[in-house]
Amino acid sequence: MRALPSAPVEKVIVTYKSQATEAGSNTAAKSDTAEKAAKTGEKLSFERRLAGGGALVDLGDSATKQDVTEVMDAFRADPSVASVEPDIRAYAMAATPNDTDYAKQWDLFEPTGGMNVPAAWDKTTGSGVTVAVIDTGYAAHSDLASNIVSGYDFISTSADARDGNGRDADPKDEGDWNATDGECGTGSRASNSSWHGTHVAGTIGAVTNNTKGIAGIAYNAKIQPVRVLGKCGGSSADIADAITWASGGSVPGVPANANPAKVINLSLGGASASCPSVYQTAINGAVSRGTTVVVAAGNSNANASGFTPANCSNVINVASTSREGNRSYYSNFGTIIDVAAPGGETRRATDTPGTVTTPENGIYSTLNSGTTTQSAENYKPYQGTSMAAPHIAGLAALLKSAKSTLTPAEIESAIKTNARPLPGTCTGGCGTGIADTAKTVDAVTGTTTPPTGTVFTNADNVTISDNTTVSSSIAVTGRTGNAPAALKVGVDIKHTWRGDLVIDLVAPDGTVRNLKASSSSDSADNVVATYTVDASSEVANGTWKLQVRDVASGDTGYIDSWNLTF
């Protein structure tokens, strides 16, 4: 739990007794405020009358606790005053989850590559919404179990299903392993079971605040596992029927869905120059029933137009971004991408395929330890547009929960309109940017985001030579009290091999807050990002510094500009 900020009291609320002249006359209240100012030696001013009748009295921004006590004592001593109380601050009560691995979920909260999820949780957590995960099925996991509702197994071929029959009411993940190369067609490789659907489900709806594992984006939503992928993938006929059933449509020979989903996640796909009609018909039907369909763009580093169901209409097509806010090296791209979301990179593009060299930069979620059949539950980081899509499915659930009348088109429009530009790069097209959860929820609920404060900027170039430490200063003036708990630090640094750089924010009193650490494997160019730091313990006015340290030889650059937003 994070302690609430200790904000100074700058105003008091005075309530006069009903028979007092000051209770109904602003002129009299102003006169009384002037009298108390003379008595206490403080600079008091009558600001306005409150709806409940109280008088708001301003003490100015330099009042100490002792000054406040003295002023309140003076009002209390007046027999015409019924009460006096400080004008205190209130804060949104969205607490950090107590899930033990929440710190690994950079994709939810980090300002550069994350999706700004926690700030939305005081408004919506997904209650009342079912999300269908059309995937490999469900591997039992205690961090998901209480949020799972009955699903269905749509794999019609028993050999692919591995459960001894065709379609049935048990969506248990029987494993999607392949024993030998070529078993699933030319070029296919032997592989272990992925437990893919369980990983996707955790991102959307893992149980939260249960002192274990991870937090789900829409953690009070229900997850409906719908099994379509088994040995050697799944067929379009089975997937299309699953889409229809999950959204409440009728499928011959299959009982009606008792819990129709208002959001469907399709973290699957195959190569196709166009959207097959069997997919498009099922998707159109789902959308007509009010179900939002979210689809992964694909992992071939190619134009998404050549992959399906990403190239179908009426879907939200999601590309993947890295922890640094770039398009993930594997993510498909193109003009048909609607929006991007964190999909992570468990290895760099230049690392050996199949290796996991940067697990901390993947998407951490629920999984199973079995190599073929289910074994013990666990958690692991994955990368992929399959991991990006459930971020958007989770956001869609939050929106539908917050405002049940939203249509799929309105949900898609809200997500796209309120996305933020990628802080990194995207060649080929990543839609409207990285989805911003809190901003989108605020938009659909009519919540007004506080206006951006004053921006202080230094655009003077400062050269960064090898193995040197340089700084750029900003003099902040005209502010009152302390800096914000969410101080925005915008940074534009031109520098090849940015992993050489350590970036710190230095407060006027010398306190150092690290914004970026060095990384020997981060070979990308430039640092263009906005960091958020809790600077509420610092006085706002004074000289702030951006300090940049180059820790290696061979690459240089310069601070182009930086800014602080109060």
C-alpha positions in Angstrom: 0.0 0.0 0.0 1.3 3.5 -0.8 0.9 6.2 1.7 -1.2 9.1 0.7 0.6 12.4 0.0 0.8 14.8 2.8 -0.6 18.0 1.3 -0.4 21.3 3.1 -3.7 23.0 4.2 -4.2 26.3 2.3 -7.9 26.9 3.0 -10.4 26.5 5.8 -14.2 26.1 5.7 -16.1 28.3 8.2 -19.7 27.5 9.0 -21.6 30.3 10.8 -24.5 29.8 13.1 -27.8 30.3 11.2 -28.7 33.5 13.1 -25.4 35.1 12.4 -25.3 37.8 9.7 -22.2 36.1 8.1 -24.3 33.0 7.5 -26.2 34.7 4.6 -24.1 37.7 3.7 -20.9 37.4 1.7 -20.1 41.0 2.6 -20.4 40.2 6.3 -18.3 37.1 5.8 -15.6 39.1 4.0 -15.6 41.6 6.9 -15.3 38.9 9.5 -12.4 37.3 7.5 -10.6 40.6 7.4 -11.1 40.9 11.2 -9.6 37.5 11.8 -6.7 38.4 9.5 -5.9 41.4 11.6 -6.2 39.4 14.8 -3.9 36.6 13.7 -1.5 38.5 11.4 -2.3 36.1 8.6 -3.2 37.1 5.0 -6.7 35.7 4.8 -9.3 36.2 2.1 -12.9 35.2 1.7 -12.9 33.1 -1.5 -16.5 32.0 -2.0 -19.7 30.6 -0.5 -20.1 26.8 -0.7 -23.3 25.1 -1.7 -23.8 23.9 1.9 -23.6 27.5 3.2 -20.0 27.4 4.5 -17.5 30.2 3.8 -14.2 29.1 2.1 -11.4 31.2 3.5 -7.9 31.2 1.8 -4.8 31.3 3.9 -2.4 31.5 1.0 0.2 29.0 -0.1 2.8 29.9 2.5 0.7 29.1 5.6 2.4 26.7 8.1 0.6 24.2 10.2 1.0 26.6 13.1 -0.6 29.4 11.1 -3.5 27.1 10.2 -4.0 26.2 13.8 -4.0 29.8 14.9 -6.5 30.9 12.3 -8.9 28.0 13.1 -8.6 28.8 16.8 -9.5 32.4 16.1 -12.7 31.4 14.2 -13.6 28.8 16.9 -13.4 31.5 19.6 -16.1 33.5 17.8 -19.5 32.8 19.2 -21.1 33.3 15.8 -19.1 30.4 14.3 -20.7 26.9 14.4 -17.6 25.1 13.1 -14.3 25.5 11.2 -12.5 22.7 9.5 -9.5 22.4 7.1 -10.1 22.1 3.3 -8.4 18.7 2.9 -7.3 16.8 -0.2 -8.9 13.6 -1.4 -7.2 11.1 -3.8 -8.4 8.3 -6.1 -8.3 5.1 -4.1 -6.9 2.8 -6.8 -4.3 0.9 -4.7 -1.4 -1.1 -6.0 -2.4 -4.8 -6.1 -0.9 -7.1 -3.5 -0.2 -9.9 -6.1 3.3 -11.1 -5.4 4.5 -10.8 -9.1 2.7 -7.6 -9.9 6.1 -5.8 -10.1 6.9 -7.9 -13.2 3.8 -6.6 -15.1 5.5 -3.6 -16.6 2.9 -3.9 -19.4 0.2 -2.6 -17.0 1.9 0.4 -15.4 5.2 1.5 -16.8 4.9 5.0 -18.4 7.0 4.2 -21.5 5.7 0.9 -22.8 2.8 0.1 -20.4 -0.9 0.6 -20.9 -1.8 2.9 -18.0 -4.2 0.2 -16.4 -4.1 0.9 -12.6 -5.5 4.4 -12.9 -8.7 3.0 -14.4 -9.3 0.5 -11.6 -11.1 3.0 -9.3 -13.7 3.3 -12.0 -14.1 -0.2 -13.5 -12.7 -3.7 -13.0 -14.8 -5.6 -15.5 -17.7 -6.7 -13.3 -20.6 -8.2 -15.2 -18.7 -8.9 -18.4 -17.7 -12.3 -19.8 -14.7 -12.6 -22.1 -14.4 -15.6 -24.3 -10.8 -16.8 -24.9 -11.0 -18.8 -28.1 -7.7 -20.7 -27.9 -6.1 -23.9 -26.7 -8.5 -24.3 -23.8 -7.9 -24.0 -20.0 -5.1 -25.5 -17.9 -6.3 -25.5 -14.3 -4.7 -22.6 -12.4 -5.6 -21.2 -8.9 -4.9 -17.6 -10.0 -7.7 -18.0 -12.6 -10.2 -20.6 -11.2 -12.7 -18.3 -9.4 -13.1 -16.2 -12.6 -13.6 -19.1 -15.0 -17.1 -19.9 -16.3 -18.3 -22.9 -18.4 -16.9 -23.0 -21.9 -16.8 -25.6 -24.7 -14.5 -27.7 -26.7 -15.1 -27.1 -30.4 -12.4 -29.3 -31.8 -14.3 -31.7 -34.0 -11.6 -34.2 -34.8 -10.8 -36.5 -31.9 -7.2 -37.0 -32.9 -6.5 -33.3 -32.9 -8.5 -32.9 -29.6 -6.6 -35.7 -27.8 -9.5 -36.3 -25.5 -10.9 -39.3 -27.3 -13.9 -37.6 -28.8 -15.0 -34.6 -30.9 -16.9 -31.6 -29.6 -17.9 -31.6 -25.9 -18.6 -29.4 -23.0 -15.1 -29.7 -21.5 -12.6 -27.0 -22.7 -9.7 -28.6 -20.8 -6.4 -27.9 -22.6 -5.2 -31.4 -23.5 -1.9 -30.0 -24.9 -0.8 -28.9 -28.3 2.6 -30.6 -28.5 4.0 -32.1 -31.6 6.3 -35.2 -31.2 8.2 -35.0 -34.4 9.3 -32.5 -37.1 6.9 -32.5 -40.1 4.0 -34.0 -38.1 1.8 -31.0 -38.8 2.9 -30.4 -42.4 6.0 -29.4 -44.3 8.2 -27.1 -42.2 6.5 -27.9 -38.9 8.7 -28.5 -35.9 8.5 -30.7 -32.9 7.4 -28.7 -29.8 6.1 -28.9 -26.3 2.6 -27.8 -25.3 2.2 -24.0 -25.1 -0.8 -23.7 -22.7 -1.4 -20.6 -24.8 -5.0 -20.0 -23.8 -4.2 -20.0 -20.1 -1.5 -17.4 -20.6 -3.9 -15.2 -22.6 -6.6 -15.7 -20.0 -4.3 -14.5 -17.2 -3.6 -11.2 -18.9 -7.3 -10.5 -19.2 -8.7 -11.8 -15.9 -6.3 -13.3 -13.4 -7.6 -13.0 -9.9 -6.2 -9.8 -8.3 -5.4 -8.8 -4.7 -5.2 -12.4 -3.7 -1.5 -12.1 -2.5 -0.3 -14.4 -5.2 0.8 -14.4 -8.8 -0.3 -11.6 -11.2 -3.1 -9.1 -11.6 -5.6 -9.3 -14.5 -6.6 -6.2 -16.5 -10.3 -6.8 -16.0 -9.9 -8.8 -12.9 -13.6 -8.9 -12.0 -14.7 -10.1 -15.4 -15.4 -13.8 -16.1 -13.2 -15.8 -18.5 -14.9 -18.4 -20.8 -12.4 -20.9 -22.3 -13.4 -22.0 -25.7 -11.1 -24.7 -27.1 -10.4 -24.6 -30.9 -6.6 -25.2 -31.0 -5.2 -28.7 -30.4 -2.7 -30.9 -32.1 -1.5 -29.1 -35.3 -3.6 -26.0 -34.6 -7.3 -25.6 -35.4 -9.7 -25.4 -38.4 -11.5 -22.4 -39.6 -14.8 -24.3 -39.5 -14.3 -25.0 -35.8 -13.1 -21.5 -35.0 -16.0 -19.9 -36.8 -18.5 -22.0 -34.9 -16.8 -21.1 -31.7 -17.1 -17.4 -32.4 -20.8 -17.8 -33.1 -21.4 -19.9 -29.9 -19.3 -17.7 -27.6 -21.3 -14.6 -28.7 -24.7 -16.2 -28.0 -25.4 -17.5 -31.5 -26.8 -20.9 -32.4 -24.5 -23.8 -33.5 -26.1 -27.1 -34.7 -25.6 -29.9 -32.3 -24.2 -27.7 -29.5 -26.2 -26.5 -26.5 -26.8 -22.8 -26.2 -24.2 -20.7 -24.3 -25.5 -20.0 -20.9 -23.0 -17.1 -20.5 -22.7 -15.3 -23.8 -19.5 -13.2 -24.0 -19.5 -9.5 -24.7 -15.8 -9.7 -25.7 -14.0 -12.3 -27.7 -10.2 -12.7 -27.9 -8.7 -14.4 -30.9 -5.0 -14.8 -30.3 -4.6 -17.0 -33.4 -4.3 -16.8 -37.1 -3.0 -18.2 -40.4 -1.8 -17.0 -43.7 -4.5 -15.9 -46.2 -4.7 -13.2 -48.8 -8.2 -12.3 -47.7 -10.6 -13.0 -44.9 -12.5 -16.3 -45.5 -16.2 -15.9 -45.6 -16.7 -18.5 -42.9 -14.8 -16.2 -40.5 -16.4 -13.0 -41.7 -19.9 -14.4 -41.4 -19.2 -15.5 -37.8 -17.6 -12.2 -36.9 -20.4 -10.2 -38.3 -22.9 -12.3 -36.4 -21.0 -11.8 -33.2 -20.8 -8.0 -33.6 -24.5 -7.9 -34.5 -25.2 -9.5 -31.1 -23.1 -6.8 -29.3 -19.8 -8.7 -28.9 -16.5 -7.0 -29.5 -14.0 -9.2 -31.4 -10.3 -8.6 -30.7 -7.7 -10.3 -33.0 -3.9 -10.6 -32.9 -2.1 -9.1 -35.9 0.4 -12.0 -36.3 4.1 -12.5 -35.6 5.7 -12.7 -39.1 7.1 -9.1 -39.2 5.0 -8.7 -42.3 1.9 -6.8 -43.5 -1.1 -8.0 -41.5 -3.2 -7.9 -44.6 -1.9 -11.3 -45.5 -3.0 -13.0 -42.3 -6.5 -14.0 -41.0 -8.6 -13.3 -39.1 -6.5 -10.2 -38.7 -7.6 -9.1 -42.2 -11.3 -9.5 -41.4 -13.7 -6.6 -41.0 -15.5 -5.7 -37.8 -12.5 -6.7 -35.6 -10.0 -4.8 -33.5 -6.6 -5.7 -35.0 -3.8 -5.5 -32.5 -0.1 -5.1 -33.1 2.5 -5.7 -30.5 4.9 -3.2 -28.8 8.0 -3.7 -26.7 8.8 -2.5 -23.2 10.6 0.4 -24.8 7.5 1.4 -26.8 8.7 0.2 -30.2 6.9 -2.1 -32.5 8.0 -5.6 -31.4 10.5 -6.9 -34.0 8.2 -9.8 -34.8 4.8 -8.0 -35.0 2.9 -7.7 -38.1 2.0 -4.1 -39.3 0.2 -2.2 -41.9 -2.8 0.1 -42.6 -5.3 -2.5 -41.3 -3.8 -2.4 -37.8 -6.2 -0.6 -35.5 -4.1 -0.2 -32.3 -1.1 -1.5 -30.5 -0.6 -3.0 -27.1 2.3 -4.5 -25.1 3.3 -7.9 -26.4 6.8 -7.9 -25.1 10.1 -9.2 -26.3 11.6 -12.2 -24.4 14.6 -11.9 -26.7 16.1 -9.3 -29.1 15.5 -9.6 -32.8 19.2 -10.5 -33.3 19.2 -13.2 -30.6 19.0 -16.9 -31.5 15.4 -17.9 -32.3 13.8 -20.0 -29.6 16.0 -18.5 -26.8 14.8 -16.4 -23.9 17.4 -13.8 -23.3 15.3 -10.9 -21.9 12.5 -12.6 -19.9 11.9 -9.4 -17.9 10.7 -7.7 -21.1 8.1 -10.4 -21.9 4.4 -10.5 -20.8 4.2 -12.4 -17.5 1.1 -14.5 -17.0 -0.4 -17.8 -15.9 0.8 -21.1 -17.3 1.4 -24.8 -16.7 4.7 -26.6 -16.3 3.8 -29.7 -18.3 5.8 -30.4 -21.4 3.0 -32.4 -23.0 0.0 -33.0 -20.7 -0.9 -30.8 -17.7 1.3 -30.8 -14.7 1.8 -28.1 -12.0 0.6 -24.5 -12.5 3.2 -21.8 -12.9 3.9 -18.4 -14.5 6.1 -17.5 -17.4 6.9 -14.6 -19.7 5.7 -15.0 -23.4 6.0 -12.6 -26.3 3.7 -12.2 -29.3 0.8 -10.3 -30.7 -1.1 -13.2 -28.9 -0.1 -11.4 -25.7 -0.9 -7.9 -27.1 -4.5 -8.8 -28.1 -5.7 -9.8 -24.5 -4.6 -6.4 -23.3 -7.2 -4.9 -25.7 -9.7 -7.6 -24.8 -9.3 -6.7 -21.1 -9.7 -3.0 -21.9 -12.8 -3.7 -23.9 -14.2 -5.6 -20.9 -13.5 -2.6 -18.6 -15.3 -0.3 -21.0 -18.3 -2.6 -21.4 -18.5 -2.9 -17.6 -18.2 0.9 -17.1 -20.9 1.6 -19.7 -23.1 -1.4 -20.7 -24.7 0.4 -23.6 -21.5 0.7 -25.6 -21.6 -1.0 -29.0 -18.6 -2.9 -30.4 -18.0 0.0 -32.8 -18.1 2.5 -30.0 -15.6 0.5 -28.0 -13.3 0.2 -30.9 -13.6 4.0 -31.6 -12.9 4.9 -28.0 -9.8 2.7 -27.8 -8.4 4.0 -31.0 -9.2 7.7 -30.4 -7.6 7.7 -26.9 -4.4 5.8 -27.8 -1.1 7.6 -27.4 1.7 7.8 -30.0 4.4 5.1 -29.6 7.3 6.6 -27.7 9.6 4.5 -29.9 9.3 3.6 -33.6 6.9 1.6 -35.7 7.8 0.9 -39.3 4.9 -0.1 -41.4 2.0 1.1 -39.3 0.8 0.4 -35.8 -2.6 1.9 -35.9 -3.4 4.9 -33.7 -0.7 4.0 -31.1 -0.5 2.2 -27.8 -3.9 2.0 -26.1 -4.3 4.1 -22.9 -6.6 2.3 -20.5 -7.3 5.1 -18.0 -7.8 7.8 -20.7 -10.2 5.5 -22.6 -12.2 4.7 -19.5 -12.4 8.4 -18.6 -13.6 9.2 -22.1 -16.5 6.7 -22.1 -17.6 7.5 -18.6 -17.5 11.3 -19.1 -14.8 11.7 -16.5 -12.8 14.9 -17.1 -9.1 14.4 -17.0 -7.4 17.2 -15.1 -6.0 19.8 -17.5 -2.4 19.6 -18.2 -0.4 22.0 -16.0 2.4 24.3 -16.9 5.1 22.8 -19.1 8.7 24.0 -18.5 11.1 23.2 -21.3 14.8 23.4 -22.1 15.5 23.0 -25.8 19.2 23.8 -25.7 21.4 21.0 -27.1 23.9 19.5 -24.7 26.6 17.3 -26.2 27.0 13.8 -24.7 30.5 12.5 -25.2 31.8 9.0 -24.4 32.1 8.2 -20.7 30.9 11.6 -19.5 28.1 12.9 -17.3 26.3 16.0 -18.5 23.2 17.9 -17.4 20.5 20.3 -18.6 18.7 22.6 -16.2 15.1 23.9 -15.9 14.3 26.7 -13.5 10.7 26.1 -12.2 9.0 29.2 -10.9 5.5 30.4 -10.0 4.4 27.1 -8.6 2.9 26.6 -5.1 3.6 23.8 -2.7 5.3 20.5 -3.7 5.7 18.9 -7.1 3.1 16.4 -8.3 2.9 12.7 -7.3 2.9 12.0 -11.0 5.4 14.5 -12.4 5.8 14.0 -16.1 9.4 14.2 -17.4 9.6 14.4 -21.2 12.9 13.4 -22.7 14.3 13.7 -26.3 17.8 12.5 -26.5 19.6 11.8 -29.8 22.2 9.0 -29.2 23.2 5.9 -31.1 23.1 2.7 -29.0 20.9 4.2 -26.3 21.8 1.3 -24.0 24.9 3.3 -23.1 22.9 5.9 -21.3 21.9 6.3 -17.6 19.3 9.0 -17.2 18.4 10.7 -13.9 16.1 13.5 -12.7 17.8 15.6 -10.0 15.4 17.6 -7.8 16.3 21.1 -6.5 17.4 19.6 -3.2 19.7 17.2 -4.9 17.5 14.1 -4.6 18.2 11.8 -7.6 15.4 9.7 -9.2 16.5 7.3 -11.9 14.5 7.4 -15.1 16.5 4.9 -17.2 19.2 2.4 -16.5 22.0 1.3 -19.0 21.7 -1.9 -20.9 24.4 -3.5 -22.9 21.8 -5.2 -25.2 19.7 -2.1 -26.0 21.2 -1.2 -29.4 18.3 1.0 -30.6 18.9 4.7 -31.3 17.5 7.6 -29.3 15.5 8.0 -26.1 12.2 9.7 -26.8 9.9 9.0 -23.9 7.8 10.5 -21.1 8.6 9.2 -17.6 6.3 9.6 -14.6 7.9 10.0 -11.1 6.5 10.6 -7.7 8.1 14.0 -6.7 5.5 14.9 -4.1 8.1 15.2 -1.4 9.9 17.9 -3.4 9.2 21.6 -3.4 8.1 22.5 -6.9 10.0 25.8 -7.4 13.7 25.6 -7.9 16.3 24.3 -10.4 15.6 20.8 -11.7 18.2 18.9 -13.8 18.2 16.1 -16.3 21.5 14.3 -15.7 22.7 11.9 -18.5 25.7 9.6 -18.0 27.4 7.8 -20.9 28.9 4.5 -19.6 30.6 3.1 -22.7 32.8 4.1 -25.6 31.9 4.2 -29.3 28.5 6.1 -29.4 27.8 9.7 -28.7 24.9 12.1 -29.0 23.2 15.0 -27.4 20.2 16.1 -25.2 17.9 17.6 -27.8 15.3 18.8 -25.4 13.4 17.9 -22.2 10.5 19.2 -20.2 8.6 19.0 -16.9 4.8 19.1 -16.7 3.4 20.3 -13.4 
